[in-house]
Amino acid sequence: MKNLLALVRPTVRSFSTAKPMMNAIKITPRAVEPAKVHDIVSFKAKYAQASDRTPLKEARELYARIHIHNWTMLVTEGDIIKIPANMKDVKIGDTLKFDQVSEIGSRNHTLSGERIDPSQFSIKGVVLEKTRVKRSVTEKTRRRRRHVRNVVANNSLTVIRISQIQVA
């Protein structure tokens, strides 16, 4: 490396900055082998066996991570969740069964995966209310234009109470 620096003398240019710039030496990166990926933890849905679920069956308080549309919610029994969507097929008082779950657990034990097999648990909720969020008006403007456009947002809201979380 010393011989290379002795042969090629860097040209030092100074501008208004105090640091010199070296342009003559061009260092090309060597081809590097990609790092080996070890499959230590996989997030594929590995369904737990019946012996793994016994501590969850005996637990008094359970929690679950449920997926509704594109929202993920951590719920326990008795929680009230507000979904910012109009669920057209449901009516007030209907019972919903949640089958898209990625985690069920208690204080000491957890059953998790990408999606857990719906035959291993039962999570139900009751639709309490279908309403709308308070109306909000936002003013949209563009630069150098005198026109102001009012955008009204009156979004739907569905309120659900989780009535049952149970491990089968």
VENMO-V879776 format. One record per backbone hydrogen bond with DSSP energy under -1.0 kcal/mol. CO is the residue of the C=O (numbers start at 0). NH is the residue of the N-H. If there is no record, write none. Layout:
co=CO nh=NH
co=CO nh=NH
//
This chain:
co=0 nh=4
co=1 nh=5
co=2 nh=6
co=3 nh=7
co=12 nh=20
co=20 nh=12
co=37 nh=39
co=43 nh=45
co=52 nh=56
co=53 nh=57
co=62 nh=104
co=63 nh=74
co=64 nh=101
co=65 nh=72
co=67 nh=70
co=70 nh=67
co=72 nh=65
co=74 nh=63
co=75 nh=78
co=78 nh=161
co=80 nh=159
co=82 nh=84
co=82 nh=157
co=85 nh=87
co=90 nh=93
co=93 nh=126
co=95 nh=124
co=98 nh=100
co=99 nh=66
co=100 nh=115
co=101 nh=112
co=102 nh=64
co=103 nh=110
co=104 nh=62
co=108 nh=105
co=110 nh=103
co=116 nh=119
co=119 nh=167
co=121 nh=165
co=122 nh=97
co=123 nh=162
co=123 nh=163
co=124 nh=95
co=125 nh=160
co=126 nh=92
co=128 nh=158
co=130 nh=156
co=135 nh=152
co=137 nh=150
co=139 nh=148
co=141 nh=144
co=148 nh=139
co=150 nh=137
co=152 nh=135
co=154 nh=132
co=156 nh=130
co=157 nh=82
co=158 nh=127
co=158 nh=128
co=159 nh=80
co=160 nh=125
co=161 nh=77
co=163 nh=123
co=165 nh=121
//
